């Protein structure tokens, strides 16, 4: 009992016991450096295993943009074909890749660190956080490449480009909330990890990566209204709005993007915290 009181006074919590929400957040903030270091070590370690190293950070989204752009350039026509097609596809693929990479890696944030979770006492939320931090680090060279490609394809540099950075950070907040949810679900139901690629494929088409959602669904207002509130569509739409002269995002996208980020993060943190005492027990 005495040891329990001393631990509580120091802001620590017993292993196998869920801490109070406030204490949990405070301890996570105090140990935030752990998440950053883990993300950096994992990123560097992964790059060192490949001969091309950092080039792989940009080669994957670039190759996807080239493949999809080439294929759908001959398929998409009429109202569904957006202006500045090449730039449209590049922005869509690069931004969507940030989400899919975070969600895919985040679903394994706890399960892939089973020994780590069982051996050390720390807020488990730091593991999903480290995943999103790592993916945000990976976005740095991708954002640079994105800017270069847009200039090469004739897109003028405007002051609105500066807004892309806070949009990416806002999307990182949304990604973290989503990662926290799938990370907890994956601990007790590994099937979730198998379902994520399917979810990503559905969102890929629903988010209008290579076609204009407004043009394709112009005659289907109900479906268009649904598409406008899909989170990945919202973040991609406002990214195109600030980067491409020819694109304007619907007002609802500017409203829903920050709303999705805040709501998903709050729900994700609470949902993940509620199972804190059970992580590692069923591994």
C-alpha positions as CSV (number, residue, x, y, z in Angstrom):
1,X,0.0,0.0,0.0
2,X,2.8,2.3,0.9
3,X,4.7,1.6,-2.3
4,X,1.4,2.2,-4.3
5,X,1.1,5.6,-2.7
6,X,4.7,6.5,-3.5
7,X,4.3,5.4,-7.1
8,X,1.1,7.5,-7.4
9,X,2.9,10.5,-6.0
10,X,5.6,10.1,-8.6
11,X,3.1,9.9,-11.4
12,X,3.8,6.2,-12.0
13,X,1.3,3.4,-12.2
14,X,1.3,-0.3,-11.4
15,X,1.8,-2.8,-14.2
16,X,-1.5,-4.4,-15.1
17,X,-3.5,-1.6,-13.8
18,X,-5.0,1.2,-15.9
19,X,-3.8,4.6,-14.6
20,X,-6.1,7.6,-14.2
21,X,-6.6,9.4,-17.6
22,X,-4.9,12.6,-16.5
23,X,-1.9,10.8,-15.0
24,X,-1.6,8.7,-18.1
25,X,-1.5,11.7,-20.4
26,X,1.0,13.5,-18.1
27,X,3.3,10.4,-18.0
28,X,3.1,10.1,-21.8
29,X,4.0,13.7,-22.3
30,X,6.9,13.3,-19.9
31,X,8.2,10.3,-21.8
32,X,7.5,11.8,-25.3
33,X,11.2,11.7,-26.1
34,X,11.0,7.9,-26.1
35,X,8.5,8.0,-29.0
36,X,10.7,10.4,-31.0
37,X,13.8,8.3,-30.5
38,X,12.0,5.1,-31.3
39,X,10.7,6.6,-34.5
40,X,14.1,7.9,-35.6
41,X,15.9,4.6,-34.8
42,X,13.2,2.6,-36.7
43,X,13.4,5.0,-39.7
44,X,17.2,5.0,-39.9
45,X,17.4,1.2,-39.3
46,X,14.9,0.6,-42.1
47,X,16.8,2.8,-44.6
48,X,20.1,1.2,-43.8
49,X,18.8,-2.2,-44.8
50,X,18.2,-0.9,-48.4
51,X,21.0,0.1,-50.8
52,X,19.1,3.0,-52.1
53,X,18.4,4.2,-48.6
54,X,16.5,7.5,-48.4
55,X,15.6,7.3,-52.0
56,X,13.0,4.6,-51.2
57,X,11.1,7.2,-49.2
58,X,10.2,9.0,-52.5
59,X,10.4,6.2,-55.0
60,X,7.3,4.4,-53.6
61,X,4.8,7.2,-53.9
62,X,6.5,8.5,-57.1
63,X,6.2,5.1,-58.8
64,X,2.5,4.8,-57.7
65,X,1.8,8.2,-59.1
66,X,3.4,7.3,-62.4
67,X,1.6,4.0,-62.7
68,X,-1.8,5.3,-61.7
69,X,-1.4,8.5,-63.7
70,X,-0.4,6.6,-66.8
71,X,-3.2,4.0,-66.6
72,X,-6.0,6.3,-65.7
73,X,-4.9,9.1,-68.1
74,X,-6.4,6.9,-70.9
75,X,-9.4,5.8,-68.9
76,X,-10.8,8.9,-67.2
77,X,-12.8,11.2,-69.5
78,X,-15.7,13.6,-69.4
79,X,-16.7,15.4,-66.1
80,X,-14.7,12.9,-64.0
81,X,-11.4,14.0,-65.6
82,X,-10.0,16.8,-63.5
83,X,-8.0,19.8,-64.8
84,X,-4.2,19.6,-64.4
85,X,-4.6,15.8,-64.4
86,X,-0.9,14.9,-63.7
87,X,-0.6,17.4,-60.7
88,X,-4.0,16.2,-59.5
89,X,-2.9,12.6,-59.3
90,X,0.5,13.4,-57.8
91,X,-1.0,15.3,-54.9
92,X,-3.7,12.7,-54.3
93,X,-1.2,9.8,-54.3
94,X,1.4,11.5,-52.1
95,X,-1.2,12.6,-49.4
96,X,-3.0,9.3,-49.4
97,X,0.2,7.4,-49.0
98,X,0.7,9.3,-45.7
99,X,-2.5,7.9,-44.4
100,X,-2.1,4.3,-45.6
101,X,1.5,4.0,-44.3
102,X,0.4,5.3,-40.9
103,X,-2.6,3.0,-40.7
104,X,-0.8,-0.1,-41.9
105,X,2.2,0.3,-39.6
106,X,0.1,1.6,-36.7
107,X,-2.1,-1.5,-36.7
108,X,1.0,-3.5,-35.6
109,X,2.3,-0.9,-33.2
110,X,1.6,-3.0,-30.1
111,X,1.6,-6.5,-31.5
112,X,5.0,-6.2,-33.2
113,X,6.5,-5.0,-29.9
114,X,5.1,-7.8,-27.7
115,X,8.4,-8.5,-25.8
116,X,8.9,-4.8,-25.4
117,X,5.4,-4.3,-23.9
118,X,5.8,-7.3,-21.6
119,X,9.2,-6.3,-20.3
120,X,9.1,-2.6,-19.7
121,X,6.6,-0.3,-17.9
122,X,5.7,2.8,-20.0
123,X,2.5,4.3,-21.5
124,X,1.8,2.0,-24.4
125,X,0.3,5.0,-26.3
126,X,3.9,5.9,-27.1
127,X,4.1,3.0,-29.5
128,X,1.4,4.3,-31.9
129,X,2.7,7.8,-31.5
130,X,6.1,6.7,-32.6
131,X,4.6,5.2,-35.7
132,X,2.9,8.4,-36.8
133,X,6.1,10.4,-35.9
134,X,8.1,8.0,-38.1
135,X,5.7,8.4,-41.0
136,X,5.7,12.2,-40.5
137,X,9.5,12.1,-40.8
138,X,9.1,10.1,-44.0
139,X,6.9,12.8,-45.4
140,X,9.6,15.5,-45.3
141,X,11.5,14.4,-48.5
142,X,8.2,13.5,-50.1
143,X,6.9,17.0,-49.6
144,X,10.1,18.4,-51.1
145,X,9.7,16.1,-54.1
146,X,6.1,17.1,-54.4
147,X,7.0,20.7,-54.7
148,X,9.6,20.0,-57.3
149,X,7.3,17.9,-59.4
150,X,4.5,20.5,-59.3
151,X,6.9,23.2,-60.5
152,X,8.2,20.9,-63.3
153,X,4.7,20.3,-64.5
154,X,4.0,24.0,-64.7
155,X,2.2,24.7,-61.4
156,X,3.0,28.3,-60.2
157,X,4.4,28.7,-56.7
158,X,2.0,30.7,-54.5
159,X,1.7,31.8,-50.9
160,X,-1.0,29.2,-50.4
161,X,1.6,26.5,-50.6
162,X,2.7,27.4,-47.1
163,X,-0.7,26.1,-45.9
164,X,0.3,22.6,-47.0
165,X,2.5,22.1,-43.9
166,X,-0.2,22.7,-41.3
167,X,-2.5,20.5,-43.4
168,X,0.0,17.7,-43.2
169,X,0.4,18.2,-39.5
170,X,-3.4,18.3,-39.1
171,X,-3.6,15.0,-41.1
172,X,-0.9,13.6,-38.8
173,X,-3.3,14.3,-35.8
174,X,-6.1,12.5,-37.6
175,X,-3.7,9.6,-38.5
176,X,-2.8,9.2,-34.9
177,X,-6.4,9.0,-33.8
178,X,-7.0,6.3,-36.4
179,X,-3.8,4.4,-35.5
180,X,-4.7,4.4,-31.8
181,X,-8.1,2.7,-32.7
182,X,-6.7,0.0,-35.0
183,X,-3.7,-0.6,-32.7
184,X,-6.0,-1.5,-29.8
185,X,-8.3,-3.6,-32.0
186,X,-5.4,-5.5,-33.5
187,X,-4.2,-6.6,-30.1
188,X,-7.2,-8.8,-29.5
189,X,-8.3,-9.4,-33.1
190,X,-5.4,-9.8,-35.5
191,X,-7.9,-10.0,-38.3
192,X,-8.1,-6.3,-38.2
193,X,-4.6,-6.2,-39.8
194,X,-5.9,-8.2,-42.7
195,X,-8.9,-5.9,-43.2
196,X,-6.8,-2.7,-43.3
197,X,-5.6,-3.2,-46.9
198,X,-9.2,-3.7,-48.0
199,X,-10.2,-0.5,-46.1
200,X,-7.4,1.4,-47.8
201,X,-8.5,0.2,-51.2
202,X,-12.0,1.4,-50.6
203,X,-10.9,4.8,-49.4
204,X,-8.5,5.0,-52.4
205,X,-11.4,5.0,-54.8
206,X,-13.8,6.9,-52.6
207,X,-11.3,9.7,-52.1
208,X,-11.0,10.6,-55.7
209,X,-7.2,10.0,-56.1
210,X,-7.3,10.0,-59.9
211,X,-10.7,11.4,-60.8
212,X,-12.9,14.4,-59.8
213,X,-15.4,13.3,-57.2
214,X,-17.6,16.3,-58.0
215,X,-17.6,15.6,-61.7
216,X,-18.2,11.9,-61.4
217,X,-21.0,12.2,-58.9
218,X,-22.6,15.4,-60.2
219,X,-25.8,13.5,-61.0
220,X,-25.9,11.7,-57.6
221,X,-26.1,14.4,-54.9
222,X,-26.6,12.0,-52.1
223,X,-23.5,10.0,-52.9
224,X,-21.6,13.3,-53.5
225,X,-22.6,14.5,-50.0
226,X,-21.3,11.3,-48.5
227,X,-18.0,11.6,-50.4
228,X,-17.5,15.1,-49.2
229,X,-17.3,13.9,-45.6
230,X,-14.9,11.0,-46.1
231,X,-11.8,12.1,-44.1
232,X,-9.2,11.1,-46.6
233,X,-11.1,12.9,-49.4
234,X,-11.3,16.1,-47.2
235,X,-7.5,16.2,-46.5
236,X,-6.7,15.5,-50.2
237,X,-9.2,18.1,-51.4
238,X,-7.9,20.9,-49.2
239,X,-4.3,19.9,-50.1
240,X,-5.1,20.3,-53.8
241,X,-6.9,23.5,-53.1
242,X,-3.7,25.2,-51.7
243,X,-1.3,23.6,-54.1
244,X,-3.1,23.6,-57.5
245,X,-4.5,26.7,-59.1
246,X,-7.1,24.7,-61.0
247,X,-8.6,23.0,-57.9
248,X,-11.0,24.4,-55.3
249,X,-12.1,22.2,-52.4
250,X,-15.7,22.4,-51.2
251,X,-16.3,24.4,-48.1
252,X,-17.4,21.3,-46.2
253,X,-13.9,19.8,-46.7
254,X,-12.3,22.7,-44.9
255,X,-14.8,22.2,-42.1
256,X,-14.6,18.5,-41.9
257,X,-10.8,18.0,-42.0
258,X,-10.1,19.7,-38.7
259,X,-13.2,18.2,-37.2
260,X,-12.1,14.7,-38.2
261,X,-8.6,15.4,-36.7
262,X,-9.9,16.5,-33.4
263,X,-12.7,14.0,-33.0
264,X,-10.7,11.0,-34.1
265,X,-7.8,11.9,-31.8
266,X,-10.0,12.3,-28.8
267,X,-11.8,9.1,-29.4
268,X,-8.6,7.3,-30.3
269,X,-6.8,8.4,-27.1
270,X,-9.7,7.4,-24.8
271,X,-10.3,4.1,-26.7
272,X,-6.6,3.1,-26.5
273,X,-6.2,4.2,-22.8
274,X,-9.2,2.1,-21.7
275,X,-7.3,-1.1,-22.6
276,X,-4.0,0.0,-21.2
277,X,-4.0,-2.6,-18.5
278,X,-4.5,-5.4,-21.0
279,X,-1.8,-4.8,-23.5
280,X,0.7,-7.6,-23.5
281,X,-1.5,-9.9,-21.4
282,X,-2.8,-11.8,-24.5
283,X,0.3,-11.8,-26.6
